[in-house]
Amino acid sequence: MEPIVLTKDNFEEEVLKSDVPVLVDFWASWCGPCKMLSPIVEEVAKEAEGFKVGKVETDDEMDLAAQYGISSIPCLIVFDGGKEVKRSVGLIPKEQVLKLVK
């Protein structure tokens, strides 16, 4: 499955009310490390079992980025039961991305 494009309009429904954990990638189109992490996030999304993956474009969704204290990107946050349970900032390999959500 492709990552879900998350906005202020669908974040609550897709992430906070999700019955499975959600890995959320906060990113921006101008960010080099974000561009390197993006194919990893997409690969993880395609293989996702028992969780789902979403992406927040921080330039388009500044309020969401501010709400979750995003000061450096890429930033991966895992939400479970509507709450943040794990966070990782910066480029990480696929194995570490999977460890976040497992």
Buried (B, 14 or more C-beta within 10 A) or exposed (E): EEBBEBBEEEBEEBBEEBEEBBBBBBBBEEBEBBBEBBEBBBBBBEEBEEBBBBBBBBEEBEEBBEEBEBEEBBBBBBBBEEEEEBBBBEBBEBEEBBEBBE
